[in-house]
Amino acid sequence: MTATGSRRKLGEKVRKLRKKAGISQEELGFRAKVHRTYIGAIERAEQNVSIDTIHKIAQALKVTPGDLLD
């Protein structure tokens, strides 16, 4: 899998879990302590995401970092 494919897969997973939780990008950003536009960029596979940010997003979604990367 390419880096772009990995970013796309992560973005899709974040979007799916966020929608399942019934929260907006803004709310997820608030909970994860990152800007809402950054959440949108992740979901659109426009950003490389650090492991620290993956951890913050996972905590905000109440899943493990591994759940975002599966």
VENCORGI-V308410 format. One record per residue. RES is the residue in three letters. PSI is psi in degrees with one decimal (999 if undefined). D_CENTER is the distance of its C-alpha to the mean C-alpha in whole Angstrom. Layout:
RES&PSI&D_CENTER  RES&PSI&D_CENTER
This chain:
MET&141.4&19  THR&166.7&18  ALA&-40.7&16  THR&-41.4&15  GLY&-38.2&15  SER&-42.3&12  ARG&-40.5&10  ARG&-44.6&10  LYS&-42.0&10  LEU&-45.5&7  GLY&-42.3&6  GLU&-39.6&8  LYS&-42.5&7  VAL&-47.2&4  ARG&-45.7&7  LYS&-46.9&9  LEU&-36.0&9  ARG&-45.9&8  LYS&-38.1&11  LYS&-35.9&13  ALA&-11.6&13  GLY&32.5&14  ILE&156.3&12  SER&168.3&12  GLN&-38.9&9  GLU&-44.8&12  GLU&-41.4&12  LEU&-43.1&9  GLY&-43.7&9  PHE&-48.2&13  ARG&-35.0&12  ALA&-5.2&9  LYS&42.0&12  VAL&158.8&10  HIS&146.0&12  ARG&-33.6&11  THR&-27.8&12  TYR&-39.3&9  ILE&-45.2&6  GLY&-42.0&9  ALA&-35.9&9  ILE&-46.3&6  GLU&-28.8&6  ARG&7.3&10  ALA&34.9&10  GLU&-8.8&12  GLN&139.4&10  ASN&137.4&11  VAL&131.2&9  SER&160.0&11  ILE&-32.4&11  ASP&-42.0&11  THR&-39.1&8  ILE&-42.2&7  HIS&-44.6&9  LYS&-44.2&9  ILE&-42.0&6  ALA&-45.5&7  GLN&-42.6&10  ALA&-32.1&10  LEU&-2.6&9  LYS&44.9&12  VAL&174.4&11  THR&156.8&12  PRO&-35.4&10  GLY&-32.8&12  ASP&-32.9&11  LEU&-24.5&7  LEU&-7.5&10  ASP&999&13
